[in-house]
Amino acid sequence: MLQTIDYLEAILEQQHRAEAEAAPDFYASELREMLGYTADGLRVALDRAMQACAALRMPVTLNFRRIYCWQGGEMAEDWQLSRLAGYLLIVNSDPRNPAVAQAQWMLFKKSYSF
């Protein structure tokens, strides 16, 4: 019986550690403003980013967390994004948008340190 409780505690501790490591680095609303997106435009990129995350077999729920915020007297949906989720969101955004193209270029330069 005590071994079972110890095992469960170890599992819970591991999950808490994984959640802490995946603490949000970005909010989707912040990236939407930076990239000049509408809510619908962001949703398309967000869906594609989640699909990419799932295809990589990364835990989508740890990288993309739906939250609700009180804004302008009403409840609004937002997303907490891990660093990976923020990267995937920018990479899967529409490069015809100049702000998106600039963000993608910045990610490229940061990755290759020219």
C-alpha positions in Angstrom: 0.0 0.0 0.0 2.8 2.5 0.9 4.6 1.6 -2.3 1.6 2.5 -4.3 1.3 5.9 -2.6 5.0 6.6 -3.1 4.6 5.7 -6.8 1.6 8.0 -7.2 3.6 10.8 -5.5 6.5 10.3 -7.8 4.1 10.5 -10.8 2.5 13.7 -9.5 5.9 15.2 -8.8 7.1 14.4 -12.3 4.0 16.0 -13.8 4.4 19.1 -11.8 8.0 19.4 -12.9 7.0 19.0 -16.5 4.4 21.7 -16.2 6.8 24.0 -14.5 9.4 23.5 -17.3 6.6 24.3 -19.8 5.7 27.5 -18.1 4.3 30.0 -20.6 6.7 32.3 -22.3 4.2 34.1 -24.5 0.5 34.9 -24.7 -1.2 34.5 -28.1 -2.8 37.9 -27.7 0.6 39.5 -27.4 1.9 37.8 -30.5 -1.3 38.7 -32.3 -0.7 42.4 -31.6 3.0 42.2 -32.6 2.2 40.4 -35.8 -0.8 42.6 -36.7 -3.3 39.7 -36.9 -7.0 39.6 -36.4 -8.4 36.9 -34.0 -9.4 34.8 -37.0 -6.0 35.1 -38.7 -4.3 34.1 -35.5 -6.6 31.1 -35.1 -5.5 29.7 -38.5 -1.8 30.0 -37.5 -2.5 28.6 -34.0 -4.3 25.6 -35.4 -1.4 24.9 -37.7 1.1 25.3 -34.9 -0.8 22.8 -32.7 -0.9 20.3 -35.6 2.9 20.7 -36.0 3.4 20.2 -32.3 1.2 17.0 -32.4 3.1 15.8 -35.5 6.4 16.2 -33.5 4.8 14.1 -30.8 5.2 16.9 -28.3 2.5 17.4 -25.6 0.1 19.9 -27.1 -1.6 20.5 -23.8 1.7 21.5 -22.1 2.7 23.9 -24.9 -0.7 25.4 -25.7 -3.0 26.3 -22.7 -6.3 27.9 -23.3 -7.1 30.6 -20.7 -9.8 33.2 -20.3 -9.2 36.9 -19.4 -11.5 39.7 -18.5 -11.1 42.4 -21.2 -13.3 45.4 -21.8 -16.1 44.2 -19.7 -16.3 40.7 -21.3 -14.6 37.3 -21.1 -12.0 36.8 -23.9 -10.2 33.6 -24.9 -6.4 33.7 -24.9 -3.6 31.1 -25.0 -0.5 30.7 -22.9 2.3 29.5 -25.1 5.6 27.8 -24.3 8.7 28.9 -26.1 8.2 26.0 -28.6 4.6 27.0 -29.2 5.5 30.6 -29.8 8.2 29.5 -32.3 5.7 27.2 -34.1 3.1 29.9 -34.2 5.4 32.4 -35.9 6.8 29.7 -38.3 3.2 28.7 -39.3 2.0 32.2 -39.8 1.4 33.9 -43.1 4.7 35.2 -44.5 2.8 37.7 -46.8 2.2 39.7 -43.6 5.3 42.0 -43.4 5.4 41.8 -39.5 5.3 38.0 -39.8 8.0 37.9 -42.4 10.2 40.1 -40.1 9.5 37.8 -37.1 10.4 34.8 -39.2 13.6 36.5 -40.4 14.5 37.3 -36.8 14.0 33.7 -35.7 16.2 32.6 -38.6 19.0 35.0 -37.7 18.8 34.0 -34.1 19.1 30.3 -35.0 22.1 30.7 -37.3 23.8 33.7 -35.6 25.1 35.5 -38.7 
